[in-house]
């Protein structure tokens, strides 16, 4: 499995294109504005067909291209039910932001929740609910998905905006909650193996172990 990190959209939201050239499969995690045009050449080069779009949450910068991806490529959209209003009724998100964002809603095909397993690319991804930044925030965890520098393989967690390299997601937007975010980080992210690679919705990658020991925001949350 290859992981292509592609920041896109007005606030450089990370989209993750997962490809498996051996089977011709591809999965996209999050859909910032313009991502469809960025990933088309990769899909063509690797001879992969994109069939799945998994949304970590329903904020506008993570789903602006979702409707276009569904319309043009026929992807199946997966998300958490708590974010259905944001994803399917974009006027709600525009109301939060106080601006017209030109959003197009998209119908979610599959609702994913805690403990669900998503099979794709010859692997199994575990869904964990991590509310606090957004009510329907979820992460996708795949054990031993990437090769670490050492001989020990590391899993990977696509965490959306729950946790960043040296930071945490905002909790001051509607539906956000500081205490819930703290609980999500402690109970759903920090319980993953320390060597797990954390791929956030913005900024560079990190690891669970690095954030446990060096993230001042999380240290404050956990204290």
Secondary structure, DSSP 8 states (H G I E B T S, - for coil): -EEEEEEETTTTEEEEEEEETTTTEEEEE---TTHHHHHHHHHHHHT-EEEEEE-S---GGGTTTHHHHHHHH--EEEE-GGGHHHHH-HHHHHHHHTS---------SEE--TT-EEEETTEEEEEEE-TTSSTT-EEEEEEEEE--SSSS-EEEEEEETSEETTEE----STT--HHHHHHHIIIIITTS-TT-EEEESSS--EEHHHHHHH-HHHHHHH-
